[in-house]
């Protein structure tokens, strides 16, 4: 069973967040996860309601991936998502969005000593799992073995 990952990002980086979420379907990228996120904006100005929607998406996750772009450090919502994730015991991983390797790191990530890596889809699976283990989450069990192909054909003979 794959990890349940909450994807945190600044709203300016919505397309990159959608792209990250789609990586799990790319057969050339060795990463598997169940994405939880707020890719559709919460239609409200009520901060308590927005916080409740973030908490709903965080429920059941074991890792929070923070996509770090040029303006991520300015987002009070990303900061809330980081701190809420820490309070829940989630593993946390920062990933610089491609082309933003020098972007400032959000304070919540710095204060917590969270690892922030550059964009490298080949490294995502290992780094997500490492973040979960550091947070004390149990290791993933291997996927169940698929049924062996039967030795007989299911085709009818004419």
MDAnalysis code that builds the backbone (N, CA, C; Angstrom):
import MDAnalysis as mda
import numpy as np

u = mda.Universe.empty(474, n_residues=158, atom_resindex=np.repeat(np.arange(158), 3), trajectory=True)
u.add_TopologyAttr("name", ["N", "CA", "C"] * 158)
u.add_TopologyAttr("resid", np.arange(1, 159))
u.add_TopologyAttr("resname", ["UNK", "UNK", "UNK", "UNK", "UNK", "UNK", "UNK", "UNK", "UNK", "UNK", "UNK", "UNK", "UNK", "UNK", "UNK", "UNK", "UNK", "UNK", "UNK", "UNK", "UNK", "UNK", "UNK", "UNK", "UNK", "UNK", "UNK", "UNK", "UNK", "UNK", "UNK", "UNK", "UNK", "UNK", "UNK", "UNK", "UNK", "UNK", "UNK", "UNK", "UNK", "UNK", "UNK", "UNK", "UNK", "UNK", "UNK", "UNK", "UNK", "UNK", "UNK", "UNK", "UNK", "UNK", "UNK", "UNK", "UNK", "UNK", "UNK", "UNK", "UNK", "UNK", "UNK", "UNK", "UNK", "UNK", "UNK", "UNK", "UNK", "UNK", "UNK", "UNK", "UNK", "UNK", "UNK", "UNK", "UNK", "UNK", "UNK", "UNK", "UNK", "UNK", "UNK", "UNK", "UNK", "UNK", "UNK", "UNK", "UNK", "UNK", "UNK", "UNK", "UNK", "UNK", "UNK", "UNK", "UNK", "UNK", "UNK", "UNK", "UNK", "UNK", "UNK", "UNK", "UNK", "UNK", "UNK", "UNK", "UNK", "UNK", "UNK", "UNK", "UNK", "UNK", "UNK", "UNK", "UNK", "UNK", "UNK", "UNK", "UNK", "UNK", "UNK", "UNK", "UNK", "UNK", "UNK", "UNK", "UNK", "UNK", "UNK", "UNK", "UNK", "UNK", "UNK", "UNK", "UNK", "UNK", "UNK", "UNK", "UNK", "UNK", "UNK", "UNK", "UNK", "UNK", "UNK", "UNK", "UNK", "UNK", "UNK", "UNK", "UNK", "UNK", "UNK", "UNK", "UNK", "UNK"])
u.atoms.positions = np.array([
    [0.848, -1.170, 0.000],
    [0.000, 0.000, 0.000],
    [0.900, 1.241, 0.000],
    [0.640, 2.198, -0.842],
    [1.496, 3.383, -0.918],
    [1.249, 4.351, 0.248],
    [2.204, 5.223, 0.476],
    [2.075, 6.268, 1.489],
    [0.976, 7.238, 1.095],
    [0.309, 7.769, 2.096],
    [-0.649, 8.860, 1.882],
    [0.121, 10.152, 2.159],
    [0.232, 10.976, 1.135],
    [1.065, 12.170, 1.187],
    [0.194, 13.416, 1.030],
    [0.362, 14.371, 1.963],
    [-0.283, 15.667, 1.822],
    [0.678, 16.573, 1.059],
    [0.188, 17.252, 0.032],
    [1.017, 18.135, -0.790],
    [0.700, 19.572, -0.393],
    [1.707, 20.254, 0.139],
    [1.583, 21.644, 0.567],
    [2.300, 22.530, -0.451],
    [1.672, 23.658, -0.811],
    [2.271, 24.530, -1.827],
    [1.643, 25.912, -1.746],
    [2.340, 26.904, -2.280],
    [1.803, 28.262, -2.413],
    [0.895, 28.288, -3.636],
    [-0.195, 29.030, -3.566],
    [-1.173, 29.006, -4.674],
    [-0.573, 29.437, -6.013],
    [0.527, 30.209, -5.993],
    [1.193, 30.569, -7.255],
    [1.767, 29.343, -7.969],
    [1.987, 28.277, -7.212],
    [2.629, 27.073, -7.746],
    [1.631, 25.947, -8.005],
    [0.380, 26.295, -8.261],
    [-0.678, 25.294, -8.451],
    [-0.361, 24.321, -9.587],
    [0.183, 24.826, -10.693],
    [0.479, 23.922, -11.813],
    [1.590, 22.938, -11.469],
    [2.584, 23.388, -10.724],
    [3.657, 22.477, -10.304],
    [3.123, 21.450, -9.310],
    [2.205, 21.871, -8.438],
    [1.607, 20.934, -7.486],
    [0.784, 19.871, -8.219],
    [0.034, 20.311, -9.230],
    [-0.725, 19.347, -10.027],
    [0.226, 18.380, -10.733],
    [1.330, 18.906, -11.253],
    [2.325, 18.058, -11.919],
    [2.938, 17.053, -10.961],
    [3.270, 17.503, -9.740],
    [3.814, 16.578, -8.741],
    [2.801, 15.480, -8.445],
    [1.552, 15.845, -8.270],
    [0.511, 14.863, -7.979],
    [0.361, 13.852, -9.109],
    [0.585, 14.277, -10.342],
    [0.461, 13.376, -11.495],
    [1.661, 12.438, -11.665],
    [2.784, 12.742, -11.023],
    [3.972, 11.892, -11.164],
    [3.697, 10.433, -10.807],
    [2.792, 10.217, -9.890],
    [2.514, 8.832, -9.461],
    [1.939, 7.989, -10.579],
    [1.415, 8.627, -11.625],
    [0.851, 7.899, -12.767],
    [1.853, 7.742, -13.902],
    [3.021, 8.372, -13.783],
    [4.039, 8.315, -14.831],
    [4.842, 7.018, -14.685],
    [4.788, 6.114, -15.669],
    [5.504, 4.838, -15.538],
    [7.024, 5.000, -15.528],
    [7.533, 6.164, -15.901],
    [8.980, 6.395, -15.916],
    [9.503, 6.979, -14.610],
    [8.617, 7.238, -13.659],
    [9.023, 7.809, -12.371],
    [8.719, 6.789, -11.284],
    [9.757, 6.358, -10.547],
    [9.559, 5.310, -9.538],
    [9.029, 5.852, -8.210],
    [7.849, 6.452, -8.230],
    [7.248, 6.945, -6.984],
    [5.777, 6.529, -6.957],
    [5.336, 6.136, -5.765],
    [3.953, 5.701, -5.616],
    [3.423, 6.320, -4.323],
    [2.323, 7.037, -4.405],
    [1.702, 7.615, -3.224],
    [0.234, 7.922, -3.512],
    [-0.499, 8.118, -2.448],
    [-1.874, 8.590, -2.558],
    [-1.829, 10.056, -2.179],
    [-2.158, 10.930, -3.112],
    [-2.058, 12.364, -2.879],
    [-3.277, 12.943, -2.191],
    [-3.040, 13.745, -1.164],
    [-4.083, 14.526, -0.487],
    [-3.634, 15.978, -0.614],
    [-4.545, 16.873, -0.904],
    [-4.149, 18.251, -1.203],
    [-5.362, 19.145, -1.289],
    [-5.102, 20.411, -1.499],
    [-6.159, 21.386, -1.761],
    [-5.888, 22.012, -3.119],
    [-5.837, 21.167, -4.160],
    [-5.600, 21.677, -5.507],
    [-6.768, 22.535, -5.980],
    [-7.947, 22.260, -5.475],
    [-9.096, 23.134, -5.727],
    [-9.178, 24.082, -4.537],
    [-9.164, 25.390, -4.786],
    [-9.155, 26.331, -3.658],
    [-10.423, 26.229, -2.812],
    [-10.268, 26.496, -1.524],
    [-11.402, 26.523, -0.615],
    [-12.137, 27.835, -0.854],
    [-13.403, 27.728, -1.160],
    [-14.212, 28.912, -1.470],
    [-14.737, 29.546, -0.193],
    [-13.848, 30.178, 0.561],
    [-14.254, 30.816, 1.799],
    [-13.193, 31.818, 2.234],
    [-13.614, 32.807, 2.977],
    [-12.710, 33.785, 3.595],
    [-12.554, 33.473, 5.089],
    [-13.350, 32.527, 5.579],
    [-13.360, 32.181, 6.995],
    [-12.133, 31.321, 7.324],
    [-11.209, 31.890, 8.121],
    [-9.963, 31.186, 8.420],
    [-10.193, 29.859, 9.142],
    [-11.158, 29.812, 10.054],
    [-11.423, 28.563, 10.772],
    [-11.926, 27.478, 9.816],
    [-12.752, 27.865, 8.884],
    [-13.257, 26.911, 7.893],
    [-12.117, 26.406, 7.013],
    [-11.240, 27.297, 6.570],
    [-10.091, 26.896, 5.741],
    [-9.198, 25.947, 6.523],
    [-8.933, 26.285, 7.781],
    [-8.118, 25.390, 8.622],
    [-8.769, 24.004, 8.732],
    [-10.093, 23.984, 8.873],
    [-10.779, 22.685, 8.993],
    [-10.632, 21.874, 7.707],
    [-10.655, 22.528, 6.550],
    [-10.480, 21.829, 5.271],
    [-9.054, 21.295, 5.140],
    [-8.077, 22.067, 5.590],
    [-6.688, 21.586, 5.581],
    [-6.564, 20.360, 6.476],
    [-7.139, 20.452, 7.668],
    [-7.071, 19.317, 8.602],
    [-7.727, 18.068, 8.015],
    [-8.854, 18.246, 7.324],
    [-9.525, 17.105, 6.675],
    [-8.591, 16.420, 5.687],
    [-7.878, 17.211, 4.887],
    [-6.975, 16.632, 3.893],
    [-5.755, 15.994, 4.540],
    [-5.337, 16.506, 5.700],
    [-4.205, 15.923, 6.413],
    [-4.569, 14.611, 7.110],
    [-5.852, 14.420, 7.404],
    [-6.279, 13.193, 8.082],
    [-5.824, 11.964, 7.295],
    [-5.207, 11.042, 8.001],
    [-4.810, 9.782, 7.384],
    [-3.506, 9.830, 6.606],
    [-2.846, 10.986, 6.572],
    [-1.567, 11.059, 5.850],
    [-0.418, 10.743, 6.805],
    [0.695, 10.297, 6.247],
    [1.863, 10.011, 7.076],
    [3.054, 10.890, 6.708],
    [2.981, 11.560, 5.566],
    [4.060, 12.444, 5.109],
    [3.436, 13.697, 4.499],
    [4.081, 14.833, 4.743],
    [3.718, 16.076, 4.086],
    [4.887, 16.493, 3.205],
    [4.605, 16.681, 1.924],
    [5.607, 17.196, 0.987],
    [5.306, 18.677, 0.787],
    [6.292, 19.524, 1.078],
    [6.148, 20.960, 0.884],
    [6.899, 21.329, -0.387],
    [6.158, 21.767, -1.394],
    [6.783, 22.209, -2.632],
    [7.231, 23.653, -2.427],
    [8.537, 23.877, -2.547],
    [9.129, 25.177, -2.249],
    [9.386, 25.940, -3.538],
    [8.672, 27.041, -3.694],
    [8.861, 27.951, -4.824],
    [9.291, 29.310, -4.307],
    [9.305, 30.286, -5.176],
    [9.796, 31.621, -4.816],
    [8.956, 32.300, -3.746],
    [7.663, 32.030, -3.669],
    [6.791, 32.740, -2.732],
    [6.254, 31.856, -1.611],
    [6.694, 30.611, -1.548],
    [6.199, 29.680, -0.528],
    [6.423, 30.233, 0.876],
    [7.566, 30.849, 1.083],
    [7.932, 31.385, 2.393],
    [6.931, 32.439, 2.883],
    [6.191, 33.064, 1.969],
    [5.235, 34.119, 2.314],
    [3.851, 33.575, 2.693],
    [3.601, 32.305, 2.483],
    [2.252, 31.754, 2.668],
    [1.979, 31.373, 4.115],
    [0.990, 32.040, 4.726],
    [0.594, 31.663, 6.077],
    [-0.049, 30.280, 6.085],
    [-0.656, 29.875, 4.955],
    [-1.304, 28.568, 4.889],
    [-0.284, 27.450, 4.814],
    [0.784, 27.659, 4.059],
    [1.851, 26.645, 4.030],
    [2.444, 26.507, 5.422],
    [2.674, 27.631, 6.100],
    [3.204, 27.585, 7.463],
    [2.253, 26.806, 8.378],
    [0.954, 27.055, 8.267],
    [-0.022, 26.319, 9.067],
    [0.036, 24.829, 8.748],
    [0.114, 24.477, 7.462],
    [0.163, 23.067, 7.051],
    [1.414, 22.376, 7.598],
    [2.541, 23.082, 7.601],
    [3.780, 22.516, 8.147],
    [3.617, 22.259, 9.641],
    [3.148, 23.259, 10.355],
    [3.038, 23.132, 11.816],
    [1.982, 22.089, 12.209],
    [0.887, 22.043, 11.490],
    [-0.149, 21.035, 11.747],
    [0.406, 19.628, 11.458],
    [1.204, 19.507, 10.409],
    [1.820, 18.215, 10.072],
    [2.780, 17.769, 11.160],
    [3.564, 18.697, 11.675],
    [4.491, 18.375, 12.772],
    [3.700, 17.917, 13.995],
    [2.632, 18.644, 14.327],
    [1.809, 18.281, 15.489],
    [1.203, 16.885, 15.348],
    [0.926, 16.474, 14.118],
    [0.331, 15.155, 13.865],
    [1.378, 14.043, 13.793],
    [2.648, 14.409, 13.778],
    [3.709, 13.398, 13.680],
    [3.996, 12.948, 12.272],
    [3.584, 13.734, 11.281],
    [3.894, 13.398, 9.885],
    [5.376, 13.567, 9.612],
    [5.897, 12.722, 8.729],
    [7.202, 12.992, 8.164],
    [7.051, 14.186, 7.230],
    [8.075, 14.985, 7.125],
    [7.983, 16.174, 6.269],
    [9.209, 16.229, 5.374],
    [8.944, 16.541, 4.110],
    [10.001, 16.675, 3.115],
    [9.745, 17.936, 2.318],
    [10.773, 18.769, 2.180],
    [10.693, 19.934, 1.311],
    [11.287, 19.588, -0.041],
    [10.635, 20.003, -1.100],
    [11.151, 19.776, -2.457],
    [11.126, 21.109, -3.204],
    [12.322, 21.561, -3.609],
    [12.378, 22.765, -4.434],
    [11.754, 22.464, -5.792],
    [10.822, 23.314, -6.187],
    [10.245, 23.202, -7.520],
    [11.354, 23.470, -8.527],
    [11.306, 22.770, -9.645],
    [12.334, 22.924, -10.675],
    [12.533, 24.416, -10.989],
    [13.793, 24.852, -10.964],
    [14.124, 26.237, -11.276],
    [14.080, 27.171, -10.079],
    [13.767, 26.643, -8.888],
    [13.706, 27.502, -7.693],
    [14.674, 27.012, -6.611],
    [15.781, 26.469, -7.032],
    [16.729, 25.872, -6.086],
    [17.238, 26.868, -5.042],
    [17.197, 28.162, -5.346],
    [17.680, 29.179, -4.407],
    [16.541, 29.909, -3.698],
    [15.333, 29.405, -3.828],
    [14.184, 30.035, -3.167],
    [14.342, 29.909, -1.652],
    [13.847, 30.909, -0.913],
    [13.944, 30.840, 0.552],
    [13.107, 29.691, 1.110],
    [13.601, 29.125, 2.193],
    [12.948, 27.978, 2.843],
    [11.948, 28.497, 3.879],
    [10.716, 27.981, 3.886],
    [9.759, 28.391, 4.911],
    [10.294, 28.159, 6.328],
    [9.971, 29.080, 7.219],
    [10.475, 29.053, 8.589],
    [10.160, 27.732, 9.293],
    [8.950, 27.219, 9.114],
    [8.582, 25.963, 9.765],
    [9.494, 24.809, 9.372],
    [9.941, 24.789, 8.108],
    [10.871, 23.742, 7.664],
    [12.245, 23.955, 8.292],
    [12.714, 25.212, 8.305],
    [14.034, 25.508, 8.877],
    [14.076, 25.177, 10.361],
    [13.062, 25.635, 11.096],
    [13.036, 25.417, 12.547],
    [13.003, 23.938, 12.897],
    [12.407, 23.147, 12.051],
    [12.268, 21.709, 12.320],
    [13.430, 20.884, 11.775],
    [14.332, 21.539, 11.061],
    [15.466, 20.811, 10.494],
    [15.063, 19.844, 9.399],
    [13.985, 20.156, 8.694],
    [13.472, 19.287, 7.638],
    [14.419, 19.300, 6.441],
    [14.611, 18.158, 5.850],
    [15.435, 18.054, 4.647],
    [14.687, 18.669, 3.470],
    [15.390, 19.496, 2.709],
    [14.831, 20.093, 1.502],
    [15.726, 19.668, 0.348],
    [15.129, 19.004, -0.638],
    [15.900, 18.501, -1.772],
    [15.531, 19.276, -3.034],
    [16.389, 19.173, -4.020],
    [16.075, 19.754, -5.319],
    [15.169, 18.793, -6.090],
    [14.560, 19.306, -7.134],
    [13.633, 18.531, -7.959],
    [14.371, 17.374, -8.607],
    [14.044, 16.157, -8.210],
    [14.638, 14.949, -8.775],
    [13.637, 13.798, -8.601],
    [12.738, 13.632, -9.571],
    [11.699, 12.598, -9.426],
    [12.238, 11.209, -9.095],
    [13.458, 10.891, -9.523],
    [14.013, 9.574, -9.223],
    [14.308, 9.399, -7.732],
    [14.444, 10.509, -7.000],
    [14.759, 10.444, -5.571],
    [13.515, 10.551, -4.688],
    [12.379, 10.919, -5.244],
    [11.205, 11.219, -4.428],
    [10.750, 10.046, -3.567],
    [10.652, 8.859, -4.120],
    [10.149, 7.705, -3.353],
    [11.007, 7.442, -2.125],
    [12.321, 7.388, -2.304],
    [13.213, 7.128, -1.171],
    [13.153, 8.246, -0.141],
    [13.101, 9.485, -0.589],
    [13.077, 10.621, 0.336],
    [11.754, 10.702, 1.099],
    [10.659, 10.396, 0.444],
    [9.361, 10.377, 1.132],
    [9.369, 9.287, 2.203],
    [9.834, 8.104, 1.846],
    [9.887, 7.004, 2.813],
    [10.843, 7.335, 3.961],
    [11.990, 7.915, 3.657],
    [12.959, 8.291, 4.695],
    [12.331, 9.299, 5.667],
    [11.580, 10.259, 5.132],
    [10.926, 11.259, 5.986],
    [9.910, 10.605, 6.920],
    [9.178, 9.636, 6.415],
    [8.199, 8.919, 7.241],
    [8.902, 8.159, 8.361],
    [9.985, 7.484, 8.039],
    [10.709, 6.695, 9.040],
    [11.336, 7.584, 10.104],
    [11.889, 8.731, 9.694],
    [12.471, 9.680, 10.654],
    [11.412, 10.140, 11.649],
    [10.178, 10.315, 11.182],
    [9.081, 10.758, 12.045],
    [8.529, 9.620, 12.905],
    [9.072, 8.414, 12.744],
    [8.621, 7.285, 13.550],
    [7.441, 6.539, 12.972],
    [7.130, 6.804, 11.717],
    [6.042, 6.064, 11.060],
    [6.546, 4.669, 10.708],
    [5.668, 3.676, 10.730],
    [6.123, 2.321, 10.403],
    [6.507, 2.215, 8.929],
    [7.470, 1.346, 8.644],
    [7.847, 1.148, 7.240],
    [6.696, 0.538, 6.453],
    [6.679, 0.854, 5.179],
    [5.666, 0.256, 4.310],
    [5.962, -1.215, 4.139],
    [4.911, -1.987, 4.085],
    [5.074, -3.409, 3.806],
    [5.145, -3.594, 2.306],
    [5.809, -4.649, 1.858],
    [5.867, -4.871, 0.416],
    [4.466, -5.102, -0.147],
    [4.274, -4.718, -1.386],
    [2.948, -4.937, -1.984],
    [2.648, -6.424, -2.064],
    [1.377, -6.787, -2.038],
    [1.030, -8.208, -2.125],
    [1.454, -8.769, -3.472],
    [1.836, -10.030, -3.441],
    [2.222, -10.666, -4.706],
    [0.984, -10.822, -5.577],
    [1.163, -10.579, -6.836],
    [0.061, -10.725, -7.789],
    [-0.140, -12.205, -8.076],
    [-1.330, -12.544, -8.402],
    [-1.620, -13.941, -8.729],
    [-0.767, -14.368, -9.909],
    [-0.263, -15.544, -9.808],
    [0.515, -16.073, -10.924],
    [-0.406, -16.343, -12.104],
    [0.118, -16.201, -13.289],
    [-0.678, -16.478, -14.481],
    [-0.974, -17.972, -14.534],
    [-2.202, -18.292, -14.806],
    [-2.524, -19.725, -14.889],
    [-1.853, -20.360, -16.115],
    [-1.616, -21.637, -16.010],
    [-0.970, -22.351, -17.116],
    [-1.965, -22.729, -18.205],
    [-3.224, -22.518, -17.950],
    [-4.216, -22.884, -18.951],
    [-4.764, -21.618, -19.609],
    [-5.210, -21.760, -20.786],
    [-5.769, -20.643, -21.524],
    [-7.235, -20.494, -21.182],
    [-7.672, -19.252, -21.145],
    [-9.095, -18.982, -20.901],
    [-9.868, -18.868, -22.204],
    [-9.223, -19.093, -23.295],
    [-9.889, -18.996, -24.589],
    [-10.603, -20.307, -24.893],
    [-11.770, -20.181, -25.479],
    [-12.502, -21.392, -25.871],
    [-11.896, -21.940, -27.143],
    [-11.887, -23.232, -27.192],
    [-11.424, -23.870, -28.427],
    [-12.612, -23.964, -29.380],
    [-12.386, -23.694, -30.654],
    [-13.490, -23.768, -31.614],
    [-14.004, -25.169, -31.804],
])
